[in-house]
Protein backbone atom coordinates (compact mmCIF):
# COMPACT_ATOMS: atom_id res chain seq x y z
CA UNK A 1 0.00 0.00 0.00
CA UNK A 2 1.02 3.59 -0.58
CA UNK A 3 0.97 5.11 2.90
CA UNK A 4 2.77 8.21 4.06
CA UNK A 5 3.61 9.23 7.59
CA UNK A 6 1.80 12.38 8.67
CA UNK A 7 2.61 14.55 11.62
CA UNK A 8 0.02 16.03 13.95
CA UNK A 9 0.81 19.44 12.48
CA UNK A 10 0.03 18.20 8.95
CA UNK A 11 -3.24 16.67 10.10
CA UNK A 12 -4.22 19.92 11.78
CA UNK A 13 -3.42 21.87 8.63
CA UNK A 14 -5.63 19.53 6.59
CA UNK A 15 -8.40 19.98 9.16
CA UNK A 16 -8.10 23.78 9.03
CA UNK A 17 -7.96 23.84 5.24
CA UNK A 18 -11.05 21.61 5.09
CA UNK A 19 -12.90 23.95 7.42
CA UNK A 20 -11.87 26.97 5.36
CA UNK A 21 -13.06 25.31 2.15
CA UNK A 22 -16.34 24.51 3.88
CA UNK A 23 -16.77 28.17 4.86
CA UNK A 24 -16.02 29.23 1.28
CA UNK A 25 -18.99 27.12 0.19
CA UNK A 26 -21.07 28.83 2.91
CA UNK A 27 -21.74 25.45 4.47
CA UNK A 28 -21.86 24.41 8.10
CA UNK A 29 -20.55 20.87 7.50
CA UNK A 30 -17.21 19.79 6.09
CA UNK A 31 -17.72 17.44 3.14
CA UNK A 32 -15.49 14.66 1.86
CA UNK A 33 -14.71 16.91 -1.13
CA UNK A 34 -13.39 19.59 1.25
CA UNK A 35 -11.07 17.06 2.88
CA UNK A 36 -9.94 15.69 -0.49
CA UNK A 37 -9.17 19.20 -1.75
CA UNK A 38 -7.30 20.04 1.47
CA UNK A 39 -5.18 16.92 1.04
CA UNK A 40 -4.55 17.78 -2.63
CA UNK A 41 -3.50 21.31 -1.67
CA UNK A 42 -1.15 19.94 0.99
CA UNK A 43 0.44 17.55 -1.51
CA UNK A 44 0.70 20.33 -4.12
CA UNK A 45 2.35 22.59 -1.55
CA UNK A 46 4.90 19.91 -0.67
CA UNK A 47 5.50 19.24 -4.37
CA UNK A 48 6.12 22.92 -5.06
CA UNK A 49 8.70 23.03 -2.26
CA UNK A 50 10.46 19.99 -3.70
CA UNK A 51 10.21 21.50 -7.17
CA UNK A 52 11.74 24.79 -6.01
CA UNK A 53 14.57 22.93 -4.27
CA UNK A 54 15.23 20.78 -7.32
CA UNK A 55 15.09 23.76 -9.71
CA UNK A 56 17.46 25.77 -7.52
CA UNK A 57 19.90 22.87 -7.38
CA UNK A 58 19.73 22.07 -11.09
CA UNK A 59 18.85 25.46 -12.54
CA UNK A 60 16.12 23.78 -14.60
CA UNK A 61 12.49 24.50 -15.34
CA UNK A 62 9.40 22.80 -13.92
CA UNK A 63 9.51 19.02 -14.00
CA UNK A 64 6.10 17.54 -14.79
CA UNK A 65 7.14 14.28 -16.45
CA UNK A 66 6.83 10.83 -14.98
CA UNK A 67 8.70 10.79 -11.72
CA UNK A 68 8.27 14.58 -11.56
CA UNK A 69 7.00 16.47 -8.59
CA UNK A 70 3.65 17.67 -9.89
CA UNK A 71 2.09 14.26 -10.23
CA UNK A 72 -1.57 14.89 -9.61
CA UNK A 73 -3.72 15.70 -12.62
CA UNK A 74 -5.35 18.80 -11.18
CA UNK A 75 -1.98 20.43 -10.52
CA UNK A 76 -0.77 19.53 -14.01
CA UNK A 77 -3.85 21.11 -15.61
CA UNK A 78 -3.48 24.19 -13.42
CA UNK A 79 0.17 24.50 -14.48
CA UNK A 80 -0.81 24.31 -18.15
CA UNK A 81 -3.43 27.04 -17.65
CA UNK A 82 -1.01 29.22 -15.67
CA UNK A 83 1.72 28.88 -18.30
CA UNK A 84 -0.76 29.79 -21.04
CA UNK A 85 -1.98 32.85 -19.14
CA UNK A 86 1.62 34.01 -18.69
CA UNK A 87 2.40 33.52 -22.37
CA UNK A 88 -0.63 35.44 -23.66
CA UNK A 89 -0.60 37.93 -20.76
CA UNK A 90 -4.31 37.49 -20.34
CA UNK A 91 -6.13 35.90 -17.42
CA UNK A 92 -9.09 34.78 -19.56
CA UNK A 93 -9.22 31.26 -20.93
CA UNK A 94 -12.14 29.22 -22.17
CA UNK A 95 -12.89 25.63 -21.30
CA UNK A 96 -12.37 24.65 -24.94
CA UNK A 97 -8.87 26.19 -24.91
CA UNK A 98 -7.96 24.32 -21.73
CA UNK A 99 -9.32 21.07 -23.11
CA UNK A 100 -7.31 21.47 -26.34
CA UNK A 101 -4.10 22.23 -24.44
CA UNK A 102 -4.53 19.33 -22.01
CA UNK A 103 -5.34 16.81 -24.75
CA UNK A 104 -2.30 18.01 -26.74
CA UNK A 105 0.02 17.35 -23.75
N, C-alpha and C positions, 0 to 999 in steps of 0.2 A: 504494500500500500504506500501511497505517497503522502506521508504525514510530516508536518513541520512542527518544530518546537516553538511554542508561543509563550512570551513572558506575560506576566500580569499587566504590565504597562500596555502591551500591544492589545490585549483583550479589552482593556478599558478604553483604548482609543477606538477600537471597532464599535464598542457599545456607544460611545459618545457620537461617533460619526453616524451610526444608525439612528440615534435619537434626533440628530440634526436633520438628517434626510427625511425623517418622519415629520418633523416640524415644517420643513419646506413644502411637504405635500398637504400641510394644514390638517394633519391627522393626529389623533390622540393615541394610536397604537402603532408600534413598530412592526412592519411587515417583514416577511422573509426576503423580499426584494431589497428592502433597506439594508438588511444585514449583508446580503450578497454584494450590494454596491459598495458598502463600507469595506468589505474584505477586498474587493477588486481595487478600490482606491488605495488601500494599504499596500497591496502587492505592487501596484503601479508606482507608488511612492518609493518603495524599496528598490524597484527596478530602475527608476530614474537616478537614484543615488548610485547604484552599481554602474549604470551607464555613464554618469558623469565621471566617476572614478576611472573607469576603463578608458573613456575618451581623453581624459587628462593624462593618463599614463601612455597612451598610444598616439595621441594627437589625431585620432580618426573621428569620422562622423558617426551618427547613430547606427547602432547595430540592430537590425530587426530580422535577420535571417534565422534559420534554425539554429538553436543553441544561443540565440541572442537574448537580450535582457527584456525586451518588450514582447513577451510571448502571448499575452492574451489578446484575443481578436479585437475587443473594444478599444484597447490602447493602440493597436496597429491602425485601425480605421481612424481614430482620432489623430494620430500622427500624420496620416495621409492628408486629412482635411486641413490640419494646421500648416503643413508644408505647402499645400496648394494656396491657402490664404496668404501666406508670406510671399509666395511667388507672384501672385496677381495683385497683391497689396489691396485686397478687398475682403471684407469679412463675410460677404454673402456667397452662399453656395447652395445649389439646389440638390435635392435628393438624387435626381438623375445624374448629376455630375459626380456625386460621391459614389454612386453605384458603378458608373463607368470606370472611375479611377481604381476602385477596389477590385473589380473584376479583372482589370488590366494587370494588376500586381499579382 
